Amino acid sequence: MTVDGELRSFTSGDGELAFRDLGSGDPVVLLHPGFLDHRFHDDHLPALAAAGHRVIAPDARGHGRSANGTRPFRWADDLAALLRHLGTGPAVLVGVSMGGAIATDTALEHPDLVRALVVCGAVTSEFTYTDPWAVDVQSAFLGALAAGDAERWLAEFLRFAPGPHRTFDQVDPQLLHRIGEMARHTLAKHAPGEVDHRVPVTDTRARIARVTVPVLVVNGALDSPDLLAEGAELARTVPHGRSRVIPDAAHYAPLERPEAFLAVLGDFLRGL
């Protein structure tokens, strides 16, 4: 294990996986959205550590400072390997967007490592948008990505920050800056047309009712309506689910309104 300031790296079977590890106590794992990295949780790590938790925030494979995949992999297996390497668990997994999907996948594939789930702006890894606005945004940024047009990709990708009900000038410019900085860094790790070695976790929607640990679904009130509906359905489907909505925030609610998110998360953690 190497150390770069507070950022450490775990030697996996396919390259180095980066993570931060702060505090002590009951473990909480913070999982970032797609194309971003552990810095998404910079506002959350010190607060949770100060509240008496061991807080682990990894960069998913292919993101931030973690290695790209060179052979078939699953993000849930990477997370399980890290937690077993650290000798920690079961942990509370807190995931945003792609990170939320990784959290649910891990609960299904490695239930011994999961104490509870908090998913924000996410349901399962098999969720697909149906809302026309979200479908248009996703199609536009994936098309730009396939064409190798980084600037157009970023412009389209950033539309998730204000969401379908606001314009860019209605959100804090610092929010857009932070998301853009992380996204540019991850995009620079990849080349157009490179092989995608990800292996999907299957039947997640059919199996999600088997998740028996407590589940909290948190969404920004201004996020895509189909994601809000699916999130509420997820909370109803699992045996011990509940849902909360953060007002005046969209897809990146924990970054846009960190104090509100930490209050919701803190209440949930204290109730475990």
PyMOL commands that set and color helices and strands:
alter all, ss='L'
color gray80, all
select helices_A, chain A and resi 38-41+45-50+75-86+98-109+111-113+132-147+150-160+168-170+173-187+204-210+225-237+253-256+258-270
alter helices_A, ss='H'
color red, helices_A
select strands_A, chain A and resi 2-4+7-12+15-22+26-31+53-58+91-96+114-120+215-220+241-246
alter strands_A, ss='S'
color yellow, strands_A
deselect
rebuild
show_as cartoon
